[in-house]
Amino acid sequence: MTQHDPNNYWEQLERLEKLIRASELKAGIIFSLHSLVLGLFADRIEYFHELFNTSIAFTILIAIWILLALISIFYAFKCFMPRMELKFKKNVFFFRDASQSFGNIEEFSKKLIKICMNEKELVLQLSHQIFIESKIIDNKFKSVQNSIKYFALSFIFIILIIGFLVINL
């Protein structure tokens, strides 16, 4: 049997953790930008009261913009709340299993030590964790991509709204 260097697996897990943080940072920035723009709009909504009453086109543009922003925010939140698939074998490196599946701290420690002393079992557990985290990251990045897509569409509608305002004022 070929020797495996467990450090390669640990490095892969570390890289995946960085990707998780990167996706959540992007989602947080998108959420912050939407909060800023929606907050500015809400603070100045009284300036648009007459346009809401006289222009159906303006009202439709605003409604579409808000809908796109809300969809983008939904996907940004979804990045922070990934669906977890829990149909895998128990793994000492998975946080939920570590805290709930191996009994008390002493029993968990014995199981962890046993796994770490057996290179084949250690590599197997680490590879399972890499797979699980990869699935989580894939879902997070899909959510971020959707959030960015709807953010871009909402930004286009902001430009259309500004153009509408310039033409009508």
N, C-alpha and C positions, 0 to 999 in steps of 0.2 A: 504494500500500500504506500502511496506517495504521501510524504509529510506535508501537512498544511500549516501555514503560518497563521495562527489566529489573529495576529496583528492586522493582517490584510482585511479581515472581517470587521474588526473594530474600527479600522480607518474608513471602511465603507459605511458603517453605521454613523460615524461622525459626519461624513459627507452628507448623508441623508438628513441628519439633524439640521445641518446648515441649510439644506434645501427647504425643509419645513419652515424654518425661521424666515427664509427669503420669501416664501409664498405668503406667509402671514403678514410680513412687513408690507408687501405689495397690496394685499387686501386692506390693511389698515390705512394705507395712504389713500386708496380709492374711497374708502368709507369717510375719511377726514375731508377729502375734497368735496364729496357729495354733501356732507354736513355743512361745510362752509357755504357752498352755493345755495343750498336749500334754506339755510339760515338767513342769508342775505335777502333771498326772495321773500321769505316770511316776514322779515323786518320791514320790507318796503311794499308789501302787498296792497296797502291802501292807495299807493300811487297808480295801481293798475285797475282799481275798482271800476272806473268808467269804461275802460277797454273791455273788461269782462262783460259789462252790460251791453255794449254796443257792437262788439266784434266777436262773432262766432269763430272766425279763423284764429284769432288770438287765443281764445279759450281752448280750442282744439290743440293748438301748438303747445300751450302750457300743460294741458292734460297729458299729451303724448310725452313731453319732456319729463314730467313727474313720474309717469309710468315707467319709462326707461330708467330713470334714476333709481326707482324703487326695485326694479329687477336687478340692476347692478348691485345695489346694497344687499339684496337677498343673496346673490352669489358671493359677495364679500363675506357676509356672515357665515355662509355655508363653508367657506374655507376654514373658519375657526371651529366649526362643528362637524368634523368629518364623520361619516357613518363608519362604524367599526364592524368589521366582519369578525365574529368571535367563534368561528367553527374550526379552529386550528387546535393542534395538540398543545397542551400546557407548556409554557416557555418561561424559564426563570428570568429572561431578559425583557419580557413584556410587562409593562407596569401593572396592568390589572391582574395578570396571573401572579406576579410577584407579591402583590398585596393581598390576594384573596384565595389562591389555589393551593398553597403549600403549607397551610396551617399557620402556626405562630412563627415568630422571628427565628427561633431555634431550629424548627423544622425546615424553614426556608433556607437558612444558612447551611444546614447539612446538605440539602439538595443542591444548592449552588456550588458548594465545595466539591461535591461528588461529580457534578457535571464539568466543572473546571479542571478536575484532575484527569478526566477522560477526554483526550484530544478529539476523538471521533465524535463523541456526544457534544462537546463544546462547539465544534465546527458546525454540527447539525443544528444546534439551538441558535447559533449566531446566524446561520444562513436562513433559518425560518424567520428570524427577526428582521433580517434585511428584506425578505420578501414582503412581510407584513407592512413594514415602514414604506416600502416602495409603492404598495397599493394605496396607502394613506396619502403619500406625496402626489401620486398620480391624480387622485380625486381632488386634492387641494389645488393643484395647478390647473385642472379643468375648470374648477370654480373661479379661480383668478382670471383665467382666459375669458370666461363668460362675463365676469364682472367688468373687465377691461373693454370687451366688445360693446356691452350696453352703456358703459361710461362714455365711450367714443360716440355712440349714437346719441346719447343725451346731450353731449357737447355740441353736436351738429344742430340739435334742436335749440340749444341756447343761442347759437349763431343765427339761426333762422328767426328766433324771437327778437334778438337785438336788431336784425335787419328789418323786421316788421315794425318795431318801435321807431326806428330811424325814418322809415318811409311814412309812417302815420303820424308823426309828431312834428 
